[in-house]
């Protein structure tokens, strides 16, 4: 997300545009976003797809935080948590997201966002922490550069391994306006990697909560490894911890997910 002057609408990254996100309103410490709901927006049983959930959460919280007068106008994600609450209504056509800044210093701010479909159903809740201008780089496009084309949501996928781990190749369409992996895309990939780990363990899953701590940027080129291990594997609940490792062997992020589970028919 590139947040700008609160008197004007911010510029969305190619990743966010690819999902159809629009900023409908913005003011000091608040923002309203909307996303259309199509076949690619929905997961199983009309739950939001990981891509739309993660990218919208990151974009909404960032827009709300960086629109606050006391905070920096742009920056990077430090931590992001999403709680999935309900599936979409059968006749829902779009998703409305209201974000607010909860405060902070000029460099560090916290915000939250609520997801509702156009039938009023509360779909998800997100809380995030943003750090303003941590590397001093100007976003792409701010100096007249040609911005990349909108992202194709179909590329938000993992390459599964038989041992339950997964790999992601860092192609340009996954990158944000700073040339690094988009924070919301990383969250979506972490959820997909954890779902793969559960399938390898012959478990049917429904994610409930995912928290990502962003430690270092993951730049374009090469690939990321997603290495998951169960922290809890009870009869009804599971918790997975996923380490996201860059090509240089350094950990880029840690994701912790919790959800409900039951033994899959194939492995029961």
C-alpha positions in Angstrom: 0.0 0.0 0.0 1.2 3.5 -0.8 -0.7 5.9 1.5 -0.7 9.5 0.6 -2.1 12.9 1.6 -5.4 12.2 3.6 -7.1 14.8 1.4 -6.6 12.5 -1.7 -7.1 8.8 -2.2 -3.9 6.7 -1.9 -2.3 4.8 -4.8 -2.9 1.1 -4.7 -0.1 -1.3 -5.6 -0.4 -3.7 -8.6 -1.1 -6.5 -6.2 -4.1 -4.7 -4.7 -5.4 -3.6 -8.0 -5.3 -7.1 -9.3 -7.8 -8.1 -6.6 -10.1 -5.3 -7.6 -9.5 -3.3 -4.4 -10.6 0.3 -4.3 -10.3 3.0 -1.7 -13.7 4.6 -1.4 -13.0 7.1 1.4 -10.1 8.2 3.5 -9.7 10.7 6.3 -7.5 11.4 9.3 -6.9 7.9 10.9 -9.6 6.1 8.9 -10.3 4.5 5.6 -13.0 2.6 3.7 -12.0 0.0 1.1 -14.1 -2.3 -1.2 -13.4 -5.5 -3.1 -15.7 -7.3 -5.6 -16.6 -10.9 -4.9 -16.2 -13.3 -7.7 -15.4 -17.0 -8.1 -11.7 -16.4 -7.4 -12.5 -14.5 -4.2 -14.1 -17.5 -2.5 -12.6 -20.5 -0.8 -14.4 -23.6 0.4 -17.9 -23.1 1.8 -17.8 -19.4 0.8 -15.0 -18.4 3.2 -12.7 -15.7 1.8 -9.8 -16.8 -0.3 -6.4 -16.5 1.4 -5.2 -14.0 -1.2 -8.2 -11.6 -0.8 -8.2 -12.0 3.0 -4.4 -11.3 3.4 -4.0 -8.6 0.8 -7.1 -6.7 1.9 -6.1 -6.9 5.6 -2.6 -5.5 4.9 -3.9 -2.8 2.6 -6.7 -1.7 4.9 -4.7 -1.5 8.1 -1.9 0.3 6.3 -4.2 2.8 4.8 -5.9 3.5 8.1 -2.6 3.8 10.0 -0.7 5.9 7.5 -3.6 8.3 7.1 -3.3 9.3 10.8 -1.9 12.9 11.0 0.6 12.0 13.7 2.1 9.1 11.7 4.4 8.7 8.7 2.6 8.6 5.3 4.0 5.3 4.2 6.0 2.3 5.5 6.1 -1.4 6.0 4.2 -4.1 7.9 5.7 -5.2 11.2 2.9 -7.6 12.4 -0.5 -8.6 11.0 -3.2 -10.8 12.6 -6.4 -11.9 10.9 -9.4 -13.6 12.6 -11.8 -15.4 10.2 -15.3 -15.2 11.7 -18.0 -16.1 9.2 -18.5 -17.2 5.6 -19.9 -14.8 3.0 -23.6 -14.6 2.5 -24.9 -16.6 -0.4 -26.0 -13.5 -2.4 -23.0 -11.2 -1.4 -21.5 -9.2 -4.2 -18.8 -7.2 -2.6 -16.7 -6.8 0.5 -16.6 -3.6 2.5 -13.6 -3.0 4.9 -13.5 -0.2 7.5 -10.1 0.6 8.9 -9.0 2.9 11.8 -5.7 3.9 13.3 -5.4 3.1 17.0 -2.5 5.5 17.5 1.2 5.4 17.9 4.3 7.5 17.3 5.5 9.1 14.0 7.4 5.9 13.2 5.2 3.2 14.6 1.4 2.8 14.4 -1.3 0.3 15.1 -4.6 -0.1 13.3 -7.5 -2.4 12.9 -10.0 -3.3 10.2 -13.4 -5.0 10.0 -14.6 -6.9 7.0 -18.3 -7.1 6.2 -20.0 -8.3 3.0 -22.7 -6.1 1.4 -25.4 -8.1 3.4 -23.9 -6.9 6.7 -22.3 -10.2 7.7 -19.1 -9.7 9.8 -16.5 -11.8 7.9 -13.2 -11.1 9.5 -11.2 -8.8 11.8 -7.6 -7.7 11.4 -5.1 -5.9 13.6 -1.7 -4.8 12.5 1.4 -2.8 13.4 3.1 -0.6 10.8 6.6 1.0 10.8 6.9 4.3 8.9 9.6 4.7 6.2 11.9 2.1 7.8 14.3 2.0 4.8 13.8 5.4 3.3 13.1 4.1 -0.2 10.5 5.9 -2.3 7.6 3.7 -3.5 7.7 2.8 -7.2 5.8 5.3 -9.3 6.5 8.2 -7.0 9.3 9.4 -9.3 7.4 8.8 -12.6 8.4 5.2 -13.0 6.1 2.9 -15.0 4.2 0.8 -12.5 3.8 -3.0 -13.1 0.5 -4.4 -14.5 -2.2 -5.6 -12.0 -1.4 -8.9 -10.3 -3.1 -12.1 -11.5 -4.6 -13.6 -8.3 -4.0 -17.1 -9.7 -0.2 -16.7 -9.1 -0.7 -16.6 -5.3 0.0 -20.3 -4.7 2.6 -22.5 -3.1 4.7 -25.3 -4.6 4.1 -28.2 -2.2 6.7 -30.7 -1.0 6.0 -34.3 0.1 7.3 -33.6 3.6 4.7 -30.9 4.3 6.9 -27.9 3.5 6.4 -25.7 0.5 8.2 -23.3 -1.8 7.3 -20.0 -3.4 9.1 -18.5 -6.4 9.4 -14.7 -6.0 8.0 -13.6 -9.3 7.3 -9.9 -10.0 3.5 -10.1 -9.7 3.8 -10.9 -6.0 5.9 -7.9 -5.2 4.7 -4.6 -3.6 5.5 -1.1 -4.6 8.9 -1.3 -2.9 10.0 -4.3 -4.9 9.6 -6.7 -2.0 7.0 -9.5 -1.4 3.7 -7.9 -0.5 2.9 -8.4 3.2 -0.6 -9.5 2.5 0.6 -12.0 -0.2 3.1 -13.4 2.3 0.2 -13.9 4.8 -1.9 -15.7 2.1 1.0 -17.9 1.1 1.6 -18.8 4.8 -2.0 -19.9 5.1 -1.8 -22.0 2.0 1.5 -23.6 3.2 -0.2 -24.5 6.5 -3.2 -26.0 4.8 -0.8 -28.1 2.7 1.0 -29.3 5.9 -2.4 -30.3 7.4 -3.3 -32.3 4.2 0.0 -34.1 4.4 -0.9 -35.0 8.0 -4.3 -36.3 6.7 -6.2 -33.6 8.4 -9.2 -31.5 7.2 -8.8 -28.0 8.4 -10.6 -24.6 8.6 -8.3 -21.8 9.6 -9.5 -19.4 12.3 -6.6 -17.1 13.1 -3.3 -16.3 11.5 -0.6 -14.0 12.9 2.5 -13.1 10.9 5.5 -11.3 12.3 7.6 -9.7 9.5 11.2 -9.8 10.4 13.0 -8.9 7.1 12.0 -8.0 3.6 11.9 -10.7 0.9 13.1 -9.1 -2.4 12.3 -10.3 -5.9 14.3 -13.2 -7.3 14.9 -16.7 -6.0 12.4 -18.5 -3.8 11.1 -18.7 -0.2 10.8 -21.9 1.8 7.8 -22.4 4.1 8.6 -24.8 6.9 5.8 -25.7 9.2 5.5 -27.7 12.4 2.6 -28.4 14.7 2.6 -26.6 18.1 -0.7 -28.1 19.0 -2.6 -31.0 17.4 -5.6 -31.8 19.4 -8.9 -33.5 18.6 -10.6 -30.3 17.6 -7.9 -27.6 17.4 -4.6 -27.3 15.7 -1.8 -24.7 15.8 1.0 -24.5 13.3 4.2 -22.4 13.4 5.6 -21.7 9.9 9.1 -20.2 9.3 9.5 -18.4 6.0 13.1 -18.6 4.9 14.8 -16.5 2.2 17.3 -17.9 -0.4 20.2 -16.7 1.8 19.0 -18.8 4.7 17.7 -15.9 6.8 14.2 -16.0 8.3 12.0 -13.4 6.7 8.8 -14.0 8.7 7.2 -16.3 11.3 3.5 -17.2 10.9 1.4 -18.9 13.6 -2.0 -20.2 12.6 -4.8 -21.8 14.6 -7.9 -23.5 13.3 -10.4 -26.4 13.7 -9.7 -29.9 12.4 -10.9 -33.4 12.0 -9.3 -36.6 10.7 -9.6 -36.7 6.9 -11.5 -39.7 5.5 -8.3 -40.8 3.7 -6.3 -41.0 6.9 -8.9 -41.7 9.6 
